[in-house]
Amino acid sequence: MKLLSSVKYVLRRLLLLIFLLLSFQRLFAQQIFPALPEAKRPHIRAEFINEKITIDGRADEPAWQHSAIATHFIMSYPKQGDKATYETEVRMLYDNTNIYIYAKCDFPTGKKSMQVQDMRRDFGFTDNELFEVCIDPFKDPRLPVMAFAVTPYGTQMDIMHYADGSFDYNWDAVWKAASSIQEHSWSTEIAIPFSSLRYPPNSTEWSINFIRNIRQFGELSGWSAWPLAFSESRMEYAGIVTNVKPPEAKLNLRFEPYALLNSTATDKSPTAYKPQGGGEIKYAINSNTLLEGTINTDFAQANADVEVVNLTRSTVFFPEQRQFFLENASLFSVGQNSIIQPFFSRKIGLSDAGVPLPLKGGLRLIHQDGQQSLGLLVMKQDGDSTNNGALFGVLRYKRNISSNFQLGGMAILKENLSGLGQPAYFNPVGVVDAFWRISQPLFIRGMSSFSDNTLTKQKGSAAFSEVNFTNNSFSFDWFETEVSKNYQAQTGYVARDNFINTQPTLQFYTHSDWFPKGVAFYNPQISANIYHQASTGIFQEADVNLIPFQLIFNNLAQFNFNITSSWENLVANFAPVRNVNIAAGNYHYNRYEFYGFTNQGANFSGQTRVSTGDYYNGSLNSYYLSLRAAPTPQFSLVMSYTREDFKNIGSTETSTTTHLLAPELRLALNPKVLLSAFYQYNTDAQNGSLNARFSWEYKPLSFIYVVFNSLNNYYKNPFDIPQSQQNGILKITYIHQL
């Protein structure tokens, strides 16, 4: 009942806030222009062809010369409504197999001015010169939007955008692209198989938009304009492609087998070799429904986690890195990443300590159409010498009640199998959630969840809500979360136990003609992060962060100064790092920070954070510096260093220093052949780790990987853990699509 009363209290405050924001909306409504009726949006006709198109980045085939042109791009950022600085021309063709898109991008300053960070697939959007196409065959803004982007060097990125503003960088489709750089322009050719797209039967018109990121100026423009406050994936603003007559759906089956050889050695055991095979099968039942099966699911090529020195009382949220779970992850995502996620796929196949556990296999079913979305995931996990095996099941359903309102639910079940002196038991978790776009700039979302543990008989509940208002002048975001004392989501993420968290953020975007040249926006902010204990209402901690000065430059460089005032009510001792033990008690302290980064798309860039001030009963000086050199997209070297200087901290007034060094090297022969190496040395954890990976994409989405991992512990431990561990992997993947 206490949680229910808290939810009612939150809802009352939300209603008041919504009323105030709707009132503010009247003042700023002229800045966010409404979407045009479909008939008044730009249109382009796609031409059917019989001749072969060679994907080489050049429009040499005669068919291109007779096709319609989409041009006259309009700027969205930083100056909404202005004409794009450089011209872009786009053409479209199709045959019975592929859609073909050709874009010629004027670039008068030449190749030396093109800003492309590196050659990795699924590169960062804002930091690279690129051309992008967003496609919605259903012409329904509530459905996921497929996006395909290419740089002047032919590097590819595919993204799935969702109606709530989230996106999936790790959605991968089979498609081809190639680019060509000329003296004063660059061009790209894209071939997207119909089998990689979802489309309704008998469709002839699709929503489509073409986007250009001119990174030299930090400029984002598009063929069909959209407001600055929104992303390019808001397809109610997109143009229309006509005369598209896709082939009738046929058998769409994709096989993704792999084979690998794994070698492991420690300072206490000789090298051991283990071969393994497995893979995935993906069957597109129709254009809306995908069934996937996996056997011996493997993630040998996944990126290494980035280490941090955690100075807070909450656990660190490490994002999912494994490809199988990243696909369609947004459908299963409910909550807030760093606070609560009732389902978090990282809890499958990994122990609480982050040690990989064998996944024997599983099934996933995804269905999405104009009215509803359905997701089903079932996985089998084996145990090891310290962890029992488990079965996981997740059922997710969302329904569009109207064009702006969604209701959903999710059921999560983990069966912990018996073993290691423990009986089998279940951890069921239920979720009900909703999303409501009240107007173009304003939405609210929320969820309610409950949990049970059949072993301990403990039951718990949780609730979460967010209200977000964003227009061209300011943005307000408010998260409210409550987690009861006995809430357990063993297949989810919760920052801590038994808490109420409040996170409001208000920021302004101001631009005036008198600003110095090169400054795009003055962006002051204020935010708070407040915790109370849910069972008693007792205050735990609060941070109020004020950013009175923040500049965003036209090249997307950014500098700010911020002040953070913290209040802490420790009911138990707290140890942020080794040898520092802070006694229970009440603390108040202030900290001051300078943070900034230069143009991250440039050949040479930097990022720094310097903070100073009190920390509990002592003081803390914190330094972070990252330098990046990328004279060409084929070579990138990043050197990152973090230093924490503690002075007179804790009950024994300890002074100590921690260091975290993290160099990263990336080399590329071309977009298909890559080598990366990432080393981390952490004096607080007293270890050093290396992750090196070679990859060759010998055909679309088929790879050869060579991976080397090394971990060295620089301390004498009492648990007989190896001081050094090395792991080498040779893995071959292959994709065959019927």
Long-range contacts (C-beta under 8 A, 24 or more apart in sequence): 2-534, 2-535, 3-461, 3-463, 3-482, 3-484, 3-534, 6-463, 6-482, 6-500, 6-534, 7-448, 7-463, 7-482, 10-463, 10-465, 10-480, 10-482, 11-465, 14-444, 14-465, 14-467, 17-467, 17-478, 18-438, 18-442, 18-444, 18-467, 21-442, 21-467, 21-469, 21-476, 22-438, 22-439, 22-442, 24-469, 25-439, 25-441, 25-442, 25-469, 25-471, 28-441, 28-471, 28-472, 28-473, 28-474, 31-80, 31-227, 31-228, 31-229, 31-471, 31-472, 31-473, 32-227, 32-229, 32-230, 32-440, 32-441, 32-471, 32-472, 33-227, 34-440, 35-236, 35-237, 36-237, 38-139, 38-240, 41-224, 41-237, 41-238, 41-239, 41-240, 42-70, 42-223, 42-224, 42-239, 42-240, 43-239, 43-240, 43-241, 43-242, 44-68, 44-69, 44-70, 44-90, 44-92, 44-208, 44-239, 44-240, 44-241, 44-242, 45-92, 45-241, 45-242, 45-243, 46-92, 46-93, 46-94, 46-99, 46-241, 46-242, 46-243, 46-244, 47-92, 47-93, 47-94, 47-243, 48-93, 48-94, 48-95, 48-243, 48-245, 49-93, 49-94, 49-95, 49-100, 50-95, 53-93, 53-95, 53-98, 53-100, 53-189, 53-191, 55-176, 55-177, 55-178, 55-189, 55-190, 55-191, 56-178, 56-180, 56-189, 57-154, 57-178, 57-179, 57-180, 57-187, 57-188, 57-189, 58-180, 58-187, 58-189, 59-91, 59-102, 59-104, 59-187, 59-189, 63-93, 64-91, 64-93, 64-102, 67-91, 67-92, 67-93, 68-92, 70-210, 70-223, 70-239, 71-223, 72-223, 73-210, 73-212, 73-221, 73-222, 73-223, 74-221, 74-222, 74-223, 74-224, 74-225, 75-219, 75-220, 75-221, 76-220, 76-221, 76-222, 76-225, 76-226, 76-227, 76-228, 76-232, 77-218, 77-219, 77-220, 77-228, 78-218, 78-219, 78-228, 78-511, 78-520, 78-521, 78-554, 80-225, 80-227, 80-228, 80-472, 81-225, 84-212, 84-214, 84-219, 84-221, 85-214, 85-217, 85-219, 85-221, 86-212, 86-214, 88-131, 88-210, 88-212, 88-221, 88-223, 90-210, 90-223, 92-241, 94-244, 94-245, 94-246, 96-247, 97-193, 97-194, 97-247, 98-191, 98-192, 98-193, 98-194, 99-191, 99-192, 99-194, 99-197, 99-244, 100-189, 100-190, 100-191, 101-133, 101-189, 101-190, 101-192, 101-210, 102-187, 102-188, 102-189, 102-190, 103-131, 103-187, 103-188, 103-190, 103-210, 104-185, 104-187, 105-131, 105-152, 105-185, 105-186, 105-187, 105-188, 105-212, 106-184, 106-185, 107-152, 107-184, 107-185, 107-186, 108-184, 109-216, 110-183, 110-184, 111-152, 111-181, 111-186, 113-216, 114-152, 114-181, 114-186, 114-215, 114-216, 115-215, 115-216, 115-599, 115-601, 115-602, 116-151, 116-152, 116-153, 116-155, 116-215, 116-601, 116-633, 117-600, 117-601, 117-630, 117-633, 117-636, 118-630, 118-633, 118-634, 118-636, 118-666, 118-668, 119-153, 119-155, 119-633, 119-634, 119-666, 119-668, 119-670, 119-671, 119-674, 120-155, 120-666, 120-668, 120-674, 120-676, 121-155, 121-156, 121-157, 121-671, 121-697, 122-156, 122-157, 122-158, 122-159, 122-169, 122-170, 123-151, 123-155, 123-157, 124-600, 125-149, 125-157, 125-159, 125-213, 126-213, 126-215, 126-556, 126-600, 127-215, 127-556, 127-600, 127-601, 128-155, 128-213, 128-215, 128-601, 129-186, 129-213, 129-214, 129-215, 129-216, 129-601, 130-157, 130-212, 130-213, 130-215, 131-188, 131-210, 131-211, 131-212, 131-213, 132-210, 132-211, 132-212, 132-213, 132-232, 133-190, 133-208, 133-209, 133-210, 133-211, 134-161, 134-208, 134-209, 134-211, 134-232, 134-233, 134-235, 134-238, 135-192, 135-197, 135-206, 135-207, 135-208, 136-206, 136-207, 136-208, 136-235, 136-238, 137-197, 137-198, 137-199, 137-200, 137-203, 137-206, 137-207, 137-244, 137-246, 138-198, 138-199, 138-200, 138-203, 138-207, 138-369, 138-370, 139-205, 139-206, 139-207, 139-235, 139-240, 140-370, 141-234, 141-235, 141-236, 141-403, 142-370, 142-400, 142-403, 142-406, 143-368, 143-369, 143-370, 144-368, 145-233, 145-235, 146-171, 146-173, 146-197, 146-198, 147-232, 147-233, 148-173, 148-175, 148-177, 148-190, 148-192, 149-211, 150-177, 150-179, 150-188, 150-190, 151-179, 151-633, 152-179, 152-181, 152-186, 152-188, 153-179, 153-181, 153-633, 153-671, 154-178, 154-179, 154-188, 154-670, 154-671, 155-633, 155-671, 156-671, 160-328, 160-330, 161-231, 161-233, 162-330, 163-406, 163-435, 163-437, 164-435, 164-443, 164-445, 165-231, 166-330, 166-333, 167-233, 167-330, 168-326, 168-327, 168-328, 168-329, 168-330, 169-326, 170-323, 170-326, 170-327, 170-329, 171-326, 171-327, 171-328, 172-323, 172-327, 172-701, 173-197, 174-254, 174-700, 174-701, 174-735, 174-737, 175-700, 176-700, 193-737, 194-246, 194-247, 195-252, 195-284, 195-737, 197-246, 197-287, 198-287, 198-288, 198-368, 199-246, 199-287, 200-287, 201-248, 201-249, 201-287, 203-244, 203-246, 204-242, 204-243, 204-244, 204-245, 205-240, 205-241, 205-242, 205-244, 206-240, 206-241, 206-244, 207-235, 207-238, 207-239, 207-240, 208-238, 208-239, 208-240, 208-241, 209-235, 209-237, 209-238, 209-239, 210-239, 215-601, 216-555, 216-601, 217-554, 217-555, 218-520, 218-553, 218-554, 218-555, 218-556, 227-440, 227-472, 228-472, 229-441, 229-470, 229-471, 229-472, 229-475, 230-440, 249-284, 249-286, 249-287, 251-738, 252-283, 252-284, 252-737, 252-738, 253-281, 253-282, 253-283, 253-284, 253-737, 253-738, 254-281, 254-282, 254-283, 254-284, 254-735, 254-736, 254-737, 254-738, 255-279, 255-280, 255-281, 255-734, 255-735, 255-736, 255-737, 255-738, 256-280, 256-281, 256-282, 256-701, 256-733, 256-734, 256-735, 257-733, 257-734, 258-298, 258-731, 258-732, 258-733, 258-734, 259-731, 259-732, 260-298, 260-300, 260-729, 260-730, 260-731, 260-732, 261-729, 261-730, 262-300, 262-727, 262-728, 262-729, 263-727, 263-728, 263-729, 264-725, 264-726, 264-727, 265-725, 265-726, 265-727, 266-722, 266-724, 266-725, 266-726, 267-722, 267-723, 267-724, 268-720, 268-722, 269-722, 278-361, 279-733, 280-324, 288-367, 288-368, 288-369, 289-365, 289-366, 289-367, 290-365, 290-366, 290-367, 291-363, 291-364, 291-365, 292-363, 292-364, 292-365, 292-366, 293-361, 293-362, 293-363, 293-364, 294-324, 294-359, 294-361, 294-362, 294-363, 294-364, 295-360, 295-361, 296-358, 296-359, 296-360, 296-361, 297-324, 297-349, 297-359, 297-361, 297-362, 297-379, 298-359, 298-731, 299-323, 299-324, 299-349, 299-356, 300-705, 300-707, 300-729, 300-731, 301-693, 301-695, 301-703, 301-705, 301-707, 301-729, 301-731, 303-678, 303-691, 304-678, 304-680, 304-689, 304-691, 304-709, 305-354, 306-662, 306-680, 307-660, 307-662, 307-680, 307-682, 307-685, 307-689, 308-660, 309-576, 309-577, 309-642, 309-644, 309-658, 309-660, 309-682, 309-684, 310-576, 311-576, 311-577, 311-615, 311-620, 311-644, 312-576, 313-496, 313-541, 313-574, 314-338, 314-495, 314-496, 315-495, 315-496, 317-493, 317-495, 318-346, 318-354, 319-346, 320-344, 320-345, 320-346, 322-346, 322-349, 328-364, 328-366, 328-375, 331-366, 331-368, 331-373, 331-375, 331-396, 331-398, 332-375, 332-377, 332-394, 332-396, 332-410, 334-408, 334-410, 334-431, 334-433, 334-447, 334-464, 335-447, 335-464, 335-481, 336-464, 336-466, 336-479, 336-481, 337-493, 338-495, 339-464, 339-479, 339-481, 339-494, 339-495, 339-501, 339-503, 340-462, 340-464, 340-481, 340-483, 340-489, 340-492, 340-493, 340-494, 340-495, 341-489, 341-492, 341-493, 341-494, 342-410, 342-412, 342-429, 342-431, 342-447, 342-449, 342-462, 342-489, 342-492, 343-394, 343-396, 343-410, 343-412, 343-429, 343-431, 343-489, 343-491, 343-492, 344-489, 344-491, 344-492, 344-493, 346-493, 347-490, 347-491, 347-492, 347-493, 348-379, 348-381, 348-392, 348-491, 349-379, 349-381, 351-384, 351-386, 351-387, 355-384, 355-387, 357-381, 357-382, 357-383, 357-384, 357-387, 358-382, 358-384, 362-392, 370-400, 371-399, 371-400, 372-397, 372-398, 372-399, 372-400, 373-397, 373-398, 373-399, 373-408, 374-398, 383-417, 383-419, 383-420, 386-420, 387-420, 388-416, 388-417, 388-418, 388-419, 388-420, 388-422, 389-417, 389-419, 390-414, 390-415, 390-416, 390-417, 391-415, 391-417, 392-491, 394-491, 404-436, 404-437, 404-438, 405-434, 405-435, 405-436, 405-437, 406-434, 406-435, 406-436, 407-432, 407-433, 407-434, 408-432, 408-433, 408-434, 408-435, 409-433, 412-489, 412-491, 412-492, 414-490, 414-491, 416-455, 416-490, 423-455, 425-453, 425-454, 425-455, 426-452, 426-453, 426-454, 427-451, 427-452, 427-453, 427-454, 427-488, 427-489, 427-490, 427-491, 428-452, 429-488, 429-489, 429-491, 429-492, 441-469, 441-470, 441-471, 442-467, 442-468, 442-469, 443-467, 443-468, 444-468, 449-487, 449-489, 450-487, 451-486, 451-487, 451-488, 451-489, 453-486, 453-488, 458-486, 458-488, 459-486, 460-484, 460-485, 460-486, 460-487, 460-488, 461-487, 462-487, 462-489, 462-494, 472-509, 473-508, 473-509, 473-510, 474-506, 474-507, 474-508, 474-509, 475-505, 475-506, 475-507, 475-509, 476-504, 476-505, 476-506, 477-503, 477-504, 477-505, 478-502, 478-503, 478-504, 478-505, 479-503, 479-504, 482-534, 483-534, 484-534, 484-535, 485-534, 485-535, 496-531, 498-533, 498-534, 498-535, 499-531, 499-532, 499-533, 499-534, 499-540, 500-531, 500-532, 500-533, 500-534, 500-537, 501-529, 501-530, 501-531, 502-528, 502-529, 502-530, 503-527, 503-528, 503-529, 503-530, 504-528, 507-547, 518-553, 518-554, 518-555, 519-551, 519-552, 519-553, 519-554, 520-552, 520-553, 520-554, 521-551, 521-552, 522-550, 522-551, 522-552, 523-547, 523-550, 523-551, 523-552, 523-560, 524-548, 524-549, 524-550, 525-550, 538-569, 538-571, 539-567, 539-569, 540-568, 540-569, 540-571, 541-566, 541-567, 541-568, 541-569, 542-566, 542-567, 553-599, 555-599, 555-601, 555-602, 556-599, 556-600, 556-601, 557-596, 557-597, 557-598, 557-599, 557-600, 558-596, 558-597, 559-594, 559-595, 559-596, 560-594, 560-595, 560-596, 561-592, 561-593, 561-594, 561-595, 562-592, 562-593, 562-595, 563-590, 563-591, 563-592, 563-593, 564-590, 564-591, 564-592, 564-593, 565-589, 565-590, 566-590, 566-591, 568-616, 573-651, 577-644, 577-646, 577-656, 577-658, 577-684, 578-656, 578-684, 578-686, 579-654, 579-656, 580-646, 580-649, 580-650, 580-654, 580-656, 581-650, 581-651, 581-652, 581-654, 582-616, 582-617, 582-649, 582-650, 582-651, 583-650, 583-651, 587-616, 587-617, 589-613, 589-614, 589-615, 589-616, 590-614, 591-615, 591-620, 600-628, 603-629, 603-630, 603-631, 604-628, 604-629, 604-630, 604-631, 615-646, 615-649, 616-649, 616-650, 617-648, 617-649, 617-650, 617-653, 618-646, 618-647, 618-648, 618-649, 618-650, 618-653, 618-655, 619-646, 619-647, 619-648, 619-649, 620-644, 620-645, 620-646, 620-647, 620-649, 621-645, 621-647, 633-668, 634-667, 634-668, 634-669, 635-666, 635-667, 635-668, 636-664, 636-665, 636-666, 636-667, 637-663, 637-664, 637-665, 637-666, 638-663, 638-664, 638-665, 639-663, 640-664, 657-683, 658-682, 658-683, 658-684, 659-683, 660-684, 671-697, 672-696, 672-697, 672-698, 673-697, 686-713, 686-714, 686-715, 687-711, 687-712, 687-713, 687-714, 688-712, 688-714, 699-735, 700-735, 701-733, 701-735, 702-733, 702-734, 702-735, 703-731, 703-732, 703-733, 704-731, 704-732, 704-733, 705-729, 705-730, 705-731, 705-732, 705-733, 706-730, 706-731, 707-731
